[in-house]
Amino acid sequence: CLTYSYALKRILNSKNIDAHLVIGVRTQPFYSHSWVEVGGKVINDAPNMRDKLSVIAEI
């Protein structure tokens, strides 16, 4: 998911779209995931990813 999300962010940014790569985690059981947001909306995953995981980075 990280490679795909990073590539999508770069493509969107190259078209002057302000996209953000977001990385989230949960501890029990451990799980990490990344996705892309534009204007605060998830565009390549479930719209409620921020509710499911704790965001640890936004790039």
Phi, psi and omega in degrees: 000328181293315180298314180298314182294320178297316179298317179298317178301315180297318179298312181296317178298325179293340177258021179061031174259125184282081181262147180236132173275127182240135177241129180231157179221162168223154186260328185235103347286157184300137179202138174229153184202155175229154180206175181242139176237144173231123181061031179080006179247135177290131183247348181232025180197191179297141184294344184255029182301323180294335177282332184275329187230156174271123181287128178248345179202146173223123184239000000 
